[in-house]
Protein backbone atom coordinates (compact mmCIF):
# COMPACT_ATOMS: atom_id res chain seq x y z
CA UNK A 1 0.00 0.00 0.00
CA UNK A 2 2.88 2.42 0.62
CA UNK A 3 3.82 2.60 -3.06
CA UNK A 4 0.24 3.51 -3.95
CA UNK A 5 -0.04 6.34 -1.47
CA UNK A 6 3.48 7.69 -1.90
CA UNK A 7 3.73 7.58 -5.69
CA UNK A 8 1.95 10.93 -6.04
CA UNK A 9 4.81 12.60 -4.13
CA UNK A 10 7.39 11.04 -6.46
CA UNK A 11 5.44 12.42 -9.44
CA UNK A 12 5.29 15.88 -7.84
CA UNK A 13 9.05 15.82 -7.20
CA UNK A 14 9.80 14.69 -10.77
CA UNK A 15 7.74 17.54 -12.19
CA UNK A 16 9.30 20.06 -9.78
CA UNK A 17 12.77 18.89 -10.83
CA UNK A 18 11.91 19.33 -14.51
CA UNK A 19 9.66 22.41 -14.41
CA UNK A 20 11.69 24.82 -12.31
CA UNK A 21 9.70 27.68 -10.84
CA UNK A 22 6.28 26.10 -11.36
CA UNK A 23 3.86 25.65 -8.45
CA UNK A 24 2.97 21.95 -8.23
CA UNK A 25 0.70 20.39 -5.61
CA UNK A 26 -0.62 16.94 -4.76
CA UNK A 27 -4.36 17.25 -4.20
CA UNK A 28 -4.28 17.00 -0.40
CA UNK A 29 -1.81 19.90 -0.16
CA UNK A 30 -3.63 22.29 -2.49
CA UNK A 31 -4.54 25.55 -0.69
CA UNK A 32 -8.19 25.42 0.32
CA UNK A 33 -8.31 28.94 1.66
CA UNK A 34 -6.26 31.98 0.84
CA UNK A 35 -4.79 32.91 -2.48
CA UNK A 36 -4.32 30.13 -5.03
CA UNK A 37 -1.48 30.84 -7.47
CA UNK A 38 -2.70 32.04 -10.86
CA UNK A 39 -0.52 29.40 -12.52
CA UNK A 40 -0.38 25.97 -10.93
CA UNK A 41 -0.35 22.22 -11.48
CA UNK A 42 -2.56 19.95 -9.39
CA UNK A 43 -2.04 16.17 -9.25
CA UNK A 44 -4.74 13.86 -7.95
CA UNK A 45 -4.99 10.11 -7.59
CA UNK A 46 -7.96 9.03 -9.68
CA UNK A 47 -8.05 5.27 -9.50
CA UNK A 48 -6.67 1.86 -8.90
CA UNK A 49 -7.93 -0.52 -6.25
CA UNK A 50 -5.83 -2.04 -3.49
CA UNK A 51 -5.55 -5.20 -5.61
CA UNK A 52 -4.14 -3.14 -8.50
CA UNK A 53 -1.79 -1.18 -6.27
CA UNK A 54 1.48 -2.54 -7.66
CA UNK A 55 0.27 -2.73 -11.23
CA UNK A 56 -1.85 0.18 -12.33
CA UNK A 57 -2.32 3.60 -10.78
CA UNK A 58 -4.13 6.44 -12.53
CA UNK A 59 -3.56 10.13 -11.96
CA UNK A 60 -5.16 13.29 -13.25
CA UNK A 61 -2.97 16.32 -13.73
CA UNK A 62 -4.72 19.68 -14.07
CA UNK A 63 -2.77 22.69 -15.31
CA UNK A 64 -4.21 26.14 -14.60
CA UNK A 65 -3.22 29.61 -15.79
CA UNK A 66 -4.85 32.99 -16.38
CA UNK A 67 -3.70 32.71 -20.00
CA UNK A 68 -5.21 29.79 -21.95
CA UNK A 69 -2.34 29.40 -24.47
CA UNK A 70 0.17 29.39 -21.57
CA UNK A 71 -1.86 26.71 -19.75
CA UNK A 72 -1.94 24.61 -22.94
CA UNK A 73 1.81 24.99 -23.43
CA UNK A 74 2.55 23.95 -19.83
CA UNK A 75 0.17 20.98 -20.09
CA UNK A 76 2.01 19.89 -23.26
CA UNK A 77 5.31 20.05 -21.33
CA UNK A 78 3.86 17.87 -18.55
CA UNK A 79 2.56 15.43 -21.17
CA UNK A 80 5.98 15.13 -22.82
CA UNK A 81 7.79 14.72 -19.49
CA UNK A 82 5.61 11.82 -18.41
CA UNK A 83 4.45 10.28 -21.71
CA UNK A 84 7.45 10.97 -23.90
CA UNK A 85 6.99 11.38 -27.62
CA UNK A 86 3.31 11.18 -28.62
CA UNK A 87 4.27 8.58 -31.24
CA UNK A 88 5.47 6.14 -28.58
CA UNK A 89 3.38 3.83 -26.43
CA UNK A 90 4.41 5.57 -23.22
CA UNK A 91 7.61 6.07 -21.30
CA UNK A 92 9.32 2.93 -20.05
CA UNK A 93 11.59 2.60 -17.00
CA UNK A 94 11.36 6.21 -15.82
CA UNK A 95 12.81 6.68 -12.35
CA UNK A 96 10.69 9.00 -10.24
CA UNK A 97 12.95 10.70 -7.66
CA UNK A 98 12.94 10.38 -3.91
CA UNK A 99 11.51 13.18 -1.80
CA UNK A 100 10.76 14.12 1.81
CA UNK A 101 7.20 14.77 2.99
CA UNK A 102 6.57 15.94 6.56
CA UNK A 103 10.02 14.64 7.56
CA UNK A 104 9.41 11.20 6.04
CA UNK A 105 11.78 9.99 3.32
CA UNK A 106 10.02 8.57 0.28
CA UNK A 107 12.29 6.41 -1.86
CA UNK A 108 12.70 6.82 -5.58
CA UNK A 109 10.82 4.31 -7.69
CA UNK A 110 11.31 2.98 -11.20
CA UNK A 111 8.14 2.72 -13.23
CA UNK A 112 7.52 -0.09 -15.67
CA UNK A 113 5.58 2.24 -17.95
CA UNK A 114 3.79 5.58 -17.88
CA UNK A 115 1.21 6.14 -20.54
CA UNK A 116 -1.14 9.05 -21.15
CA UNK A 117 -4.79 8.13 -21.44
CA UNK A 118 -5.32 11.20 -23.63
CA UNK A 119 -3.53 14.33 -24.79
CA UNK A 120 -4.06 17.54 -22.78
CA UNK A 121 -7.72 18.51 -22.98
CA UNK A 122 -9.27 21.89 -22.21
CA UNK A 123 -11.74 21.98 -19.33
CA UNK A 124 -12.56 25.64 -19.97
CA UNK A 125 -12.33 28.17 -17.15
CA UNK A 126 -12.75 27.30 -13.48
CA UNK A 127 -14.83 29.48 -11.06
CA UNK A 128 -11.72 31.60 -10.41
CA UNK A 129 -11.41 32.40 -14.13
CA UNK A 130 -8.32 30.23 -14.66
CA UNK A 131 -8.05 28.22 -17.89
CA UNK A 132 -7.69 24.52 -17.11
CA UNK A 133 -6.19 21.67 -19.10
CA UNK A 134 -6.33 18.08 -17.92
CA UNK A 135 -4.26 14.97 -18.67
CA UNK A 136 -4.82 11.49 -17.26
CA UNK A 137 -2.02 8.97 -16.92
CA UNK A 138 -1.72 5.30 -16.08
CA UNK A 139 1.44 4.42 -14.17
CA UNK A 140 2.55 0.81 -14.04
CA UNK A 141 5.04 -0.22 -11.36
N, C-alpha and C positions, 0 to 999 in steps of 0.2 A: 504493500500500500504506500510506502514512503516514496517510491519512484513516481507514482501517480500524483500525489499531492505536491511534491517538490519540483516536478518537471517545469511547471509554469515559471518558477524562479530562474531556472536555467535558461529558458527562452528569453525572459526579460533581460538577463545579463548578457546573453548573446547579442540581442538587439542593441542594448546600451553600448556594448563594445564596438559595434559596427555602425552605429548612427549617433556619433558624438554630438552632444548638445540637445538631443531630443528628450522630451519628457515621456517616460514609458512606465506604465503601471500594470501590475496584476490587478484583477478586478477588486479583490478584498482590500487593496490599499489605495483605491481611487478616492480622491477627496469628495466626501459627501456634502460637507458644508464649506463655505468659504469660496474663494476664487479658484475656478478650474482653469488651468492654462488654455489659452486660445489655440494652441497646437499641441496635441498629445496623442499617444498611442495607448490603447487599453487592450489588455489580453485577458480573455476569460476561458475557463475550462467549459466546454460545451458537450462533453459526452464521454462515453466509455464506462462500462460497468466494472465492478470489482473483479469479475472474471476476466475481463479484457485488459486489465491494468497493465500487464507487461507486454501487451501486443499492440493495442490500438487506442490512442488518446486523440481526442479532437479538441481543437482550440479555435476560437474566433478572435481575430485581431481587428479592432476598429481604429481607424486613423481619422483624426478630427483636425480641422483648421478653419480659420475664418475665410480663407481663399480656397475655392473648390479645386482649381488646377494644382495648387500646392499640395492639397490633401491627396489628390490623385497621384501626383509624382511621388510623394512619400510612401503611399500604399504600394506603388510599383516597386520601390526600393525594398520594402519589407518582403514583398512577394519574391523578388529575385534572391534576397538573402536566404530565405528559407526553402523555396522551391528550386532555385537554380534557373537555368534556361527554360523558358516555356516549352521548348521542343523536347525536353527530357521528361522522363516519367518520375520526376522527383529528385531529391538530393539524397544520396546514399552515404552513410557512415559519418555524418556531420557530428562533431564533438561539441556539445553545448557546455559552456564553461561552468566551473564551480562558482559559488557565490556565498555570501553570509547574510542570513536573514534573522533579525532579532538575536544576534550573537550565536546563531547556530550555523555551522558549516554545512553547506550542501555540496556534495561532490559533483564533479563534472560527469557527464554521461554521453556515451556514444549512441547515436540513433542508428537504427537499421535503415530507415527511410523516412523522409518527410515529403509529403506530397500535398499540393494545394487541391482543395476540392473545387475551387473556381478561381478565376482571376479576380482582382479587386473590383468590387461592385458598389456603385453609388447607392447610399441609403437616403440621399437628400440632406436636408438640414435638420438638426436636432432642435429641441425647444430653446436652446441658447443661441441659435442662429449659426452654429458651426456645421460646415459641410462634413459629411461622414462617408467613409469608404470602408467596406468590410471584406475580409478574406477569411476563409475557413481552411484549416489544415488538419490532416491526419498525421500523427507522429507514431511511428512504429519503433519499439525498443527491442 
